[in-house]
Amino acid sequence: MIEAREAGALLSDIDRIGRDVRRSLFYRRASSMLLLWGALTFIGYVLTFSLQGAAGIIWSIVIAAGMAAR
């Protein structure tokens, strides 16, 4: 049989692992979003440099694409 102290230690370990998994999933999602927005910003700047007259349309599309990927 498992003693109460040992069971409490096991439950706290399970709780800690659950928190670590949630934190890991958050970081994975956040890093993907940062990479996406970095790539979209780079594309936006390159297109704005190439097609200066269409900057408003370009950035509207870049922002819409980023929000859609969210």
N, C-alpha and C positions, 0 to 999 in steps of 0.2 A: 504494500500500500504506500501511497505517497502521503507524506506528512503535510500539514497545513502550511508550514513555512516553505517547504519545497514547492508546493503547488502555487503559492503566492509568487515565488521567484520565477517559475515557469510562465505564469500569466503575465508578469511584468516584462519578461523577455518577448513574449508574443506581441504585447502592446508596443514595445520598442520597435520590433520588426515591422509591424503595421505602419508606424509613423515613418520609418525609413523608406518603405515602399511608396507611400503617398508623396513624400518629399522627392523621391527619385522620379516618379511620374510627372510631378510638377516641373522639375528641372528639364526633363526630356521635352515636354511641351513648350516650355519657355525658350529653350535653345533653338528649337525648330522655328518658332515664330521670329526670333531674332535673326536667324539666317535668312528666312524668307523676306523680312522687311529690309535687311541689308542688300539682298539681291535686287529687290524691287526699287530701292532707292538708287542703286548703281545704274540700273536700266533707265530709270527716270532721268537721272542727270545726263547720261549718254544721249538719250533721245532729245532732251531739251537742248543740249549743245548742238546736236545735228539739225534739229528742226525748231529753231528758236521762236518762230511765229506760232507754233502750236503748243507752247508750254502749258497753258491752262488745260487744254484737252489731255495732254500727256499725263499731267499730275492727277487729273480727275480719274483717269483710267488706272494709274498706278495705285491710288488710294482705294479705288473700288475693288481692284484685284486683291489687295492686301486684306481688305475687310471681308471679301468673299471667302478667302482661304482660312479665315479665322474660324 
